[in-house]
Amino acid sequence: MSNTNTNPTNETTSTPIQVVAPTNKWEEHNQFQRQMIQEMASRIVQGDKVDPAEFEILVDPNLDNSLFRDFALKNGICTKSQFADILRRAKIKEELGTIPVSATHLVDIVVKRDKIECQYDGMLTRSVTPHMICPATGEKLFYDAESMKDETVRTYCEFHFPKTLNFLDFERQLRILNDDLKLGFSRDAISDALTQWYETSKKARLYELYGHIGAYPLLPKEIQDAEKVWHDLAAKVFDTSHDSEEFVIAVLKKFIWQTKRKIRNAPGTVLPVTNHLMPVLLGPQGVGKSTFVNKLITPLRELTLEVDFRMIEDDRNIDIWSSFILFLDEMGYASKANVDTIKHCITANHLARRPMRTNTKVMVQQNATFIGCSNKTVAQLIKDPTGIRRFVGLQFSSRPCWQTMNSIDYSLLWLSVDPNAADPMLPFMGFLTVKQEDEREKGRVEEWLSVFDPNAPSSRGDYGITFAQISKGNRVQASDLFQLYSEWEGVMFPGSYGRLSINEWGHEMKRLMDNSPGKVPFEKGTRSSRGQTYIYSGPYEVAVRTRL
């Protein structure tokens, strides 16, 4: 850049400029330019050099700076392109306060300027001063506190300067800012820098939230206070005629225990979650089940996502697994879900997922603990005759105490559960197993076996067969026994939907005999030329008497 300016033109050293009162912003700036030019001209005459950087302070990027430009060009202070760069830099400083040296620096500047904060769920909040653009000058005119008292102004600002935005909004604004200010950063550089800030901010927010729900155990007195709140909640909000207060409390504590352990495991710590359990609040519509769950998870609202079983099964859904609580209100699509897939998702530490528009699989960390609500029973929701050990139903009161529900300090409940302590459900595992066995849906074969009576007449009356007709003593061919089952199935479940084939029936018989032999009054016999045989293991004389 040339600084050869010791021989200014006569125009720059002519008689002093007459000072007149400016009539508008433009004229005021022109008068300012003339005054500064006169001072710089005097310096040049005295042999001083004018640094081009001085113009960066003097120019107004929103107004006409042609007087400064012409003076600088005629006196060799800078070139035309250099002056254009001075205007660009002045515009950047006006907009950002400083000139960013990298895309990362740009993100940091805008975050600090707009006081942008990132929640764990990805929502961004900001605090910007509302303004309007002057049509005449293009400059920003900021609304002051007095202006904001006007309802029309306030409404305008609320719509045009929302306090929240998402990642894509922020990324787009940065790209536009980059183009408007001619910063020269690539789209990829901006995207990478913003993503890095975004992920780092989410981790910091997760750490902050974990501190809110108890990074350290409570004092003994605080634990006693929390236990009183727990018992008050169980007694007044849940139906304890089904389950004891202690069991209800243990299930809810287990939900919190699982969630806190998974949060603690996010940075790589290993606090194993044992016997994964999804509580499902049961009860009629309109009694407050969903309201209670939303209150319970209030301390970790940012970590919560409402989903349904269809979303859980879809292996293209990746982002949902970064949430630490998945709330299934009304257990949407539960009856149509693949139960094995759902159980795997509940218990897995990592899941193989397929990003959209790709054929590749990626491993994602499964952070979520599940909780749901429904007005149906668990058996109606989870149709799995093999067991529902990952689910437990809690009966919600049909007349819960709303005052209790609304006044409880839910943060205290979260604080009272120590993630480093033992599983809260350990003392209740025996009761839980019995409860789950009672509440699971029994398969058709198991239900038939539970009511099987060798003395019973045919399910089809005079048109059917009896056990005595198809058995030899206590032995019966598998094909004949299947025919007896099919008659019962046809009467109990009319229509063809869900009817078992002989192979499916045989597989289910084997599964029940292997896993629950006490529920099957048959043993496997030898295989003859006609196929597999079964031996009735009930009282022998009953089978014989039936045949006679």
C-alpha positions in Angstrom: 0.0 0.0 0.0 1.4 3.4 -1.0 1.9 6.1 1.6 3.6 8.6 -0.8 1.5 11.7 0.0 4.0 14.6 0.6 2.7 16.5 -2.5 -1.0 17.0 -2.1 -3.0 18.7 -4.8 -4.0 22.3 -4.5 -7.6 21.2 -4.0 -6.7 19.6 -0.7 -4.8 22.6 0.6 -7.2 25.3 -0.5 -8.9 27.9 1.7 -10.6 26.6 4.9 -14.0 24.9 4.5 -17.0 26.9 5.5 -18.9 25.2 8.3 -22.6 25.2 7.9 -25.3 23.5 9.9 -26.0 20.0 8.5 -29.6 19.4 7.3 -29.6 15.6 7.4 -27.5 12.5 8.2 -25.8 12.6 4.8 -24.8 16.2 5.0 -23.6 15.8 8.6 -21.3 13.0 7.4 -20.1 15.1 4.4 -19.3 17.9 6.8 -17.4 15.5 9.0 -15.4 14.3 5.9 -14.4 17.8 4.9 -13.2 18.6 8.5 -11.1 15.4 8.6 -9.8 15.9 5.1 -8.7 19.5 6.1 -6.8 18.1 9.1 -5.1 15.3 7.1 -4.2 17.8 4.3 -2.5 20.0 6.9 -0.5 17.0 8.2 0.6 16.1 4.7 1.8 19.7 4.1 3.9 19.4 7.3 5.4 16.2 5.9 3.4 13.7 7.9 2.1 10.5 6.4 -1.6 9.4 6.6 -2.0 5.8 7.5 -4.8 4.2 5.4 -6.0 2.4 8.5 -7.2 5.8 9.8 -10.0 5.8 7.3 -11.2 2.5 8.8 -12.1 4.5 11.9 -13.5 7.6 10.0 -15.7 6.1 7.3 -19.4 5.3 7.9 -20.1 2.2 5.8 -23.8 3.0 5.7 -23.2 6.5 4.1 -21.4 8.0 1.1 -17.7 8.2 1.7 -16.7 9.5 -1.7 -14.9 12.6 -0.3 -12.6 10.4 1.8 -12.1 8.1 -1.2 -11.3 10.8 -3.6 -8.9 12.4 -1.2 -7.1 9.1 -0.5 -6.8 8.3 -4.2 -5.5 11.7 -5.3 -2.9 11.8 -2.5 -1.7 8.2 -3.1 -2.8 7.1 0.4 -4.4 3.9 -1.0 -5.7 2.5 -4.2 -9.4 2.2 -5.1 -9.5 -1.5 -4.2 -7.7 -0.8 -0.9 -10.3 1.8 0.0 -13.1 -0.7 -0.9 -11.4 -3.1 1.5 -11.3 -0.4 4.2 -15.1 0.1 3.8 -15.6 -3.6 4.0 -13.6 -3.9 7.2 -15.4 -0.9 8.7 -18.7 -2.6 7.9 -17.5 -5.8 9.5 -16.4 -4.0 12.7 -19.7 -2.1 12.8 -21.7 -5.4 12.5 -19.5 -7.7 14.6 -17.2 -5.4 16.7 -14.1 -7.1 15.3 -12.9 -8.9 12.2 -13.1 -12.7 12.4 -10.0 -14.6 11.4 -11.7 -17.9 11.0 -15.2 -19.5 10.8 -14.8 -20.7 14.4 -14.0 -17.1 15.4 -17.1 -15.9 13.5 -19.3 -18.3 15.4 -17.9 -17.2 18.7 -18.3 -13.5 17.9 -22.0 -13.9 16.9 -22.7 -16.2 19.9 -21.4 -13.5 22.3 -23.0 -10.6 20.4 -26.5 -12.2 20.4 -26.1 -13.9 23.8 -26.9 -17.2 22.2 -27.3 -20.2 24.4 -27.7 -23.9 23.4 -30.1 -26.3 25.2 -29.4 -30.0 25.1 -32.5 -30.6 22.9 -30.9 -28.4 20.3 -33.1 -25.3 20.8 -31.1 -22.1 20.7 -32.1 -19.0 22.7 -30.9 -15.5 22.1 -31.2 -11.9 23.4 -30.9 -9.4 20.5 -31.9 -5.7 20.7 -34.8 -5.1 18.2 -34.2 -2.6 15.5 -35.4 -1.3 12.2 -33.5 -0.4 9.1 -33.7 3.3 8.1 -35.0 3.4 4.5 -33.0 6.6 3.8 -29.6 5.7 5.2 -29.7 1.9 5.6 -28.5 2.2 9.2 -29.9 0.3 12.1 -32.2 2.2 14.4 -32.6 0.3 17.8 -35.7 0.4 19.8 -35.1 1.7 23.4 -37.0 0.7 26.5 -39.5 3.6 26.1 -40.4 2.5 22.6 -40.9 -1.1 23.7 -43.7 0.1 26.0 -45.9 0.6 22.9 -47.9 -2.6 22.3 -47.6 -2.2 18.5 -43.9 -1.9 18.6 -43.6 -4.7 21.1 -45.7 -7.0 19.0 -43.7 -6.2 15.9 -40.5 -7.0 17.7 -41.8 -10.3 19.1 -42.6 -11.5 15.6 -39.5 -10.2 13.8 -37.0 -10.9 16.6 -38.0 -14.2 18.2 -36.0 -15.3 21.2 -35.6 -18.9 19.9 -34.1 -20.4 16.8 -32.8 -23.8 15.7 -29.5 -25.0 14.3 -30.6 -24.6 10.7 -31.8 -21.1 11.3 -28.5 -20.1 12.9 -26.5 -21.8 10.2 -28.4 -20.0 7.5 -28.0 -16.6 9.2 -24.2 -17.2 9.5 -24.0 -18.0 5.8 -25.9 -14.8 4.9 -23.7 -12.8 7.2 -20.6 -14.3 5.6 -21.8 -13.3 2.1 -23.1 -9.8 3.1 -19.8 -8.9 4.8 -17.7 -10.7 2.2 -15.8 -12.6 4.9 -14.8 -15.3 2.5 -15.3 -18.4 4.6 -16.6 -21.5 2.8 -20.0 -23.1 3.6 -18.3 -26.2 4.8 -16.1 -24.2 7.2 -19.1 -22.4 8.6 -21.0 -25.7 9.0 -18.1 -27.5 10.7 -17.4 -24.6 13.0 -21.1 -24.2 14.0 -21.5 -28.0 14.5 -18.4 -28.0 16.7 -19.8 -25.2 18.9 -23.2 -26.8 18.9 -22.0 -30.2 20.1 -19.6 -28.7 22.7 -22.4 -26.5 24.0 -24.7 -29.5 24.3 -22.1 -31.4 26.3 -21.6 -28.4 28.6 -25.4 -28.1 29.0 -25.7 -31.8 29.8 -23.1 -31.5 32.5 -25.0 -28.5 33.9 -28.3 -30.3 34.0 -26.7 -33.4 35.6 -25.5 -31.0 38.4 -29.1 -29.8 38.9 -30.4 -33.3 39.5 -27.6 -34.4 41.8 -24.1 -35.0 40.9 -23.6 -35.5 44.7 -25.7 -37.4 47.3 -28.1 -35.5 49.6 -27.5 -35.1 53.3 -29.3 -37.5 55.6 -31.9 -34.9 56.6 -32.6 -34.1 53.0 -33.1 -37.8 52.2 -35.6 -38.1 55.0 -37.6 -35.2 53.6 -37.5 -36.7 50.2 -38.8 -40.0 51.4 -41.8 -38.3 52.9 -42.5 -36.7 49.6 -42.2 -40.0 47.8 -44.7 -41.7 50.1 -47.1 -38.7 49.8 -46.9 -39.0 46.1 -47.5 -42.8 46.0 -50.4 -42.6 48.4 -52.3 -39.7 46.9 -51.6 -40.0 43.1 -51.4 -43.8 42.5 -53.9 -46.6 43.2 -52.1 -48.5 45.9 -54.8 -51.1 46.1 -53.0 -52.8 43.2 -49.4 -52.3 44.4 -47.9 -51.2 47.6 -46.6 -47.6 48.1 -43.1 -49.1 48.4 -43.4 -50.9 45.0 -44.7 -47.7 43.3 -41.8 -45.7 44.7 -39.3 -48.3 43.7 -40.5 -48.3 40.1 -40.3 -44.6 39.8 -36.9 -44.5 41.5 -35.7 -47.1 39.1 -36.8 -44.9 36.2 -34.7 -42.0 37.7 -31.8 -44.3 38.6 -31.6 -45.6 35.0 -31.8 -42.1 33.5 -29.1 -40.7 35.8 -26.8 -43.7 35.1 -27.2 -43.2 31.4 -26.4 -39.5 31.7 -23.4 -40.4 33.7 -22.3 -42.9 31.1 -22.6 -40.3 28.3 -18.9 -39.2 28.6 -17.7 -42.8 28.7 -18.1 -43.8 32.3 -19.5 -47.3 32.8 -22.3 -47.5 35.4 -24.2 -50.6 34.2 -27.9 -50.4 34.0 -29.3 -53.7 35.2 -32.7 -55.2 34.6 -33.9 -52.4 32.3 -37.5 -51.5 33.1 -40.1 -49.2 31.3 -42.8 -48.0 33.7 -46.2 -47.6 32.1 -48.8 -45.5 33.9 -52.3 -47.2 33.5 -55.7 -45.7 34.0 -58.7 -44.1 32.3 -58.4 -41.1 30.1 -58.4 -37.6 31.6 -57.2 -38.4 35.1 -53.7 -36.8 34.7 -51.3 -39.5 33.8 -49.6 -37.5 31.1 -49.6 -34.4 33.3 -47.9 -36.3 36.0 -45.2 -37.7 33.7 -44.5 -34.2 32.3 -44.2 -32.9 35.8 -41.9 -35.8 36.9 -39.5 -35.1 34.0 -39.6 -31.3 34.3 -36.0 -31.1 35.7 -34.8 -32.9 32.5 -37.3 -31.5 30.0 -34.5 -30.6 27.6 -33.4 -34.3 27.6 -36.9 -35.6 26.8 -38.5 -36.5 23.5 -42.0 -37.6 22.8 -42.1 -40.6 20.4 -44.2 -43.6 19.5 -43.2 -47.2 18.8 -43.2 -46.7 15.1 -40.4 -44.1 15.5 -38.5 -46.4 17.7 -38.6 -49.3 15.2 -37.5 -47.1 12.3 -33.8 -47.6 11.9 -33.5 -44.3 10.1 -34.2 -42.4 13.2 -30.9 -41.6 14.7 -31.3 -38.3 16.6 -33.9 -39.7 19.0 -31.3 -41.8 20.7 -29.4 -38.8 21.9 -32.3 -38.0 24.2 -32.2 -39.5 27.7 -35.9 -39.8 28.2 -38.4 -41.1 25.6 -42.0 -40.5 26.6 -44.6 -42.6 24.8 -47.9 -41.0 25.6 -50.8 -43.4 25.0 -48.1 -45.9 23.9 -48.8 -45.1 20.2 -48.5 -48.1 17.8 -47.6 -50.5 20.6 -50.0 -53.2 19.4 -48.4 -53.1 15.9 -44.8 -53.0 17.0 -42.3 -55.8 16.8 -41.9 -56.5 20.5 -38.5 -58.1 20.1 -37.2 -54.9 18.4 -38.6 -52.7 21.1 -37.1 -54.9 23.9 -33.7 -54.7 22.2 -33.9 -50.9 22.0 -34.8 -50.7 25.7 -31.8 -52.8 26.8 -29.1 -52.0 24.2 -26.1 -49.7 24.9 -25.6 -49.1 21.2 -27.9 -49.5 18.1 -27.1 -50.0 14.5 -28.9 -47.4 12.5 -29.0 -46.4 8.8 -28.7 -42.7 8.0 -31.3 -41.5 5.5 -30.5 -41.8 1.8 -27.7 -44.3 2.5 -27.3 -48.0 2.6 -24.6 -48.0 5.3 -25.0 -48.7 9.0 -23.6 -46.6 11.9 -23.5 -47.4 15.6 -25.2 -44.9 17.8 -25.2 -44.7 21.6 -28.6 -45.6 23.1 -29.0 -43.0 25.8 -32.8 -43.3 26.4 -34.9 -44.6 29.3 -38.5 -45.2 28.4 -41.7 -44.2 30.2 -45.3 -44.4 28.9 -49.0 -43.9 29.7 -52.0 -45.7 28.5 -55.7 -46.5 29.3 -55.1 -50.1 28.3 -53.5 -52.9 30.2 -49.9 -53.9 29.6 -51.1 -57.2 28.1 -53.3 -55.3 25.6 -50.3 -53.1 24.6 -47.4 -55.6 24.6 -48.6 -58.8 22.9 -45.7 -61.0 23.8 -46.5 -64.4 25.2 -42.9 -65.0 26.0 -42.9 -62.4 28.7 -43.0 -58.6 29.5 -40.0 -58.4 31.8 -39.0 -55.0 30.4 -42.4 -53.5 31.2 -44.2 -52.8 34.4 -47.7 -51.2 34.8 -48.5 -48.8 37.6 -52.1 -48.1 38.2 -52.8 -44.4 38.4 -55.5 -43.2 40.7 -58.8 -42.4 39.1 -59.1 -39.5 41.4 -55.5 -38.3 42.1 -54.8 -35.4 44.5 -54.0 -32.5 42.1 -52.8 -30.4 44.9 -50.2 -33.0 45.8 -49.2 -33.5 42.2 -48.9 -29.7 41.6 -47.0 -28.9 44.8 -44.4 -31.6 44.8 -40.8 -30.5 44.4 -39.8 -32.9 41.6 -36.2 -31.8 41.6 -36.0 -33.1 45.2 -37.2 -36.5 44.0 -34.5 -36.6 41.3 -31.9 -35.4 43.8 -32.9 -38.2 46.2 -31.9 -41.1 43.9 -28.2 -41.9 44.0 -27.0 -43.3 40.6 -24.0 -44.9 42.4 -26.3 -46.9 44.8 -27.8 -50.3 44.2 -30.8 -50.9 41.9 -33.9 -49.6 43.7 -35.9 -52.5 42.4 -33.7 -55.3 43.9 -35.9 -55.8 47.0 -39.0 -56.2 44.7 -37.7 -58.5 42.0 -39.7 -61.5 43.2 -42.9 -59.5 43.3 -42.1 -57.9 40.0 -41.7 -61.3 38.3 -45.0 -62.5 39.6 -46.7 -59.3 38.6 -45.3 -59.4 35.1 -46.3 -63.1 34.7 -49.9 -62.2 35.8 -50.1 -59.2 33.4 -48.6 -60.7 30.3 -50.7 -61.8 27.4 -50.8 -65.6 27.1 -50.5 -67.2 23.7 -53.3 -69.3 22.3 -51.5 -72.6 22.9 -50.7 -71.7 26.5 -54.3 -70.6 27.1 -55.6 -73.9 25.6 -53.2 -75.9 27.8 -54.3 -74.0 30.9 -57.9 -75.2 30.4 -57.1 -78.6 28.9 -59.3 -81.3 30.3 -59.1 -84.8 28.9 -62.6 -85.5 30.1 -64.1 -82.5 28.4 -66.5 -82.9 25.5 -65.5 -81.6 22.0 -65.4 -77.8 21.6 -67.6 -78.3 18.5 -70.2 -80.4 20.3 -71.3 -83.5 18.4 -69.3 -82.5 15.3 -65.9 -82.5 16.9 -63.5 -84.9 18.5 -62.5 -85.6 22.1 -59.1 -86.5 23.7 -60.5 -90.1 24.4 -61.2 -90.6 20.7 -57.7 -89.7 19.5 -55.5 -91.0 22.3 -54.2 -94.5 23.2 -54.0 -94.6 26.9 -52.2 -91.4 27.7 -50.4 -91.2 24.3 -51.5 -89.2 21.4 -50.2 -88.4 18.0 -49.1 -84.7 17.5 -51.2 -84.4 14.4 -54.3 -85.6 16.3 -53.6 -83.3 19.3 -53.2 -80.4 16.9 -56.6 -81.2 15.4 -58.1 -81.1 18.9 -56.3 -77.7 19.5 -57.6 -76.4 16.1 -61.2 -77.1 17.0 -60.8 -75.2 20.3 -59.0 -72.3 18.5 -61.8 -72.1 15.9 -64.4 -71.8 18.5 -62.5 -69.4 20.8 -61.0 -67.3 18.0 -63.4 -67.4 15.0 -62.1 -66.5 11.6 -58.8 -67.3 9.9 -56.7 -64.4 11.2 -53.9 -65.6 13.5 -54.7 -69.3 13.2 -51.6 -71.4 13.8 -50.2 -74.0 11.4 -49.2 -77.4 12.7 -45.6 -76.3 12.5 -46.2 -73.1 14.5 -48.2 -75.0 17.0 -45.4 -77.6 17.4 -42.8 -74.9 17.9 -44.9 -73.2 20.6 -45.5 -76.5 22.4 -41.7 -77.1 22.4 -41.0 -73.6 23.7 -43.5 -74.0 26.5 -42.3 -77.5 27.4 -38.7 -76.2 27.5 -39.3 -72.9 29.3 -42.4 -73.5 31.4 -42.8 -77.3 31.8 -45.1 -76.9 34.8 -47.7 -75.2 32.5 -47.8 -78.1 30.0 -49.7 -81.3 30.9 -47.8 -83.2 28.2 -44.4 -84.7 27.7 -42.7 -85.5 24.5 -43.0 -89.1 23.5 -41.2 -91.1 20.8 -41.4 -90.5 17.1 -43.3 -93.1 15.2 -44.0 -93.6 11.5 -46.9 -91.2 11.9 -44.7 -88.6 13.4 -44.2 -87.1 16.9 -46.2 -88.3 19.9 -47.1 -86.6 23.1 -47.7 -88.3 26.5 -50.4 -86.8 28.7 -48.9 -86.3 32.1 -52.1 -85.8 34.1 -53.5 -88.5 36.3 -53.4 -91.7 34.3 -56.7 -93.0 35.4 -58.4 -89.8 34.2 -57.1 -90.4 30.7 -58.1 -94.1 30.8 -61.6 -93.4 32.2 -62.1 -90.8 29.5 -61.2 -93.4 26.8 -63.5 -96.0 28.3 
